[in-house]
Amino acid sequence: MKLFVYDAQRLGVEATDATIVDLTDLVPLHTEPKERMNALIRAWDSVRDEVARRSARGGGAVRSTVTVRAPQPQPRNLIAAPINYHKHQQEMGGGSGVYRDRPILDVTVRIGFFKAVTSIVGPDACIQLPMPDRRFDHEAEVGVIIGKETRGVSEAEALDHVFGFTPLLDITLRGEEDRSWRKSMDTFTPIGPHIITADEVPDPANLDFWLTVNGQVRQKANTSQLIWSIARLVSEYSQVVTLQPGDIIATGTPEGVGQIVPGDSVTLTIPAVGELTMPVVSRA
């Protein structure tokens, strides 16, 4: 199922007639609007059948008449995998890399880093670039949504703790500042337009995806090329962080990372998951 947050932080599911059917009443009445997706995920085992019934019945709002927001605006943790594709490691270092002639340590050494949750935006927003004299890059990633409290799970158990997937862009300021700082600015984690539940994705270890800027392909890869698989990432992070329902893991970006500037349009396509398009503007 494809789950949405739309308009005034309402919850919805894409129905068989392609409309978006409201699910907001399935979470407690006084839930803070940005916490509704967390509440729905926590209650999923008890509401899943009702969500499926509403999806089959249809009769919701026409997609073009609603404003689609970030499908998970308020995770407790937003964790990202650094350098999780070998070819991306090569393009960052080496003789012609962004960080020329420096050792670029991959995920097996750096493990992970945290991004600010406030960097999350949806397809209703723009990527806003501050500092007009600095370079900003796009990074295409598969976003993983955690489905239940997860602590100390094995790699074999890890995918049972995944609720779903979403397209995710990790926008990056290049420079000497700490990685979390350079990637945590407002609007630097676009996600969406929806979460697709894990039962709709047969093999997370075999997901094609690509990114275009103004229609030109810049990145193209498959999750089979990850250094640490999605299951390995969930397992590793759960050893030291108790992952919460609704938490997001950004799984890393492949080669082809490049600069974006105001006026660009960035599109991330993951055929089995969804497609996200974001315009790029200058921050006033």
Buried (B, 14 or more C-beta within 10 A) or exposed (E): BBBBBBBEBBBBBBBEEEBBBBBBEBBEEEBEBBBBBBBBBBBBEEBBEEBEEBBEEBEBBEBEEBEBBBBBBBBBBBBBBBBBBEEBBBBBBBEEBBEEEEEBEBBEEBBBBBBBBBBBBBBBBBBBBEEEEEBBBBBBBBBBBBBBEBEEBEBEBBBEBBBBBBBBBBBBBBEEEEBEEBBBBBBBBBBBBBBBBBEEBEEBEEBBBBBBBEEEEBBBBEBEBBBBBBBBBBBBBBEEBEBBBBBBBBBBBBBBBBEBEBEBBBBBBBEBBBBBBBBBBEBE
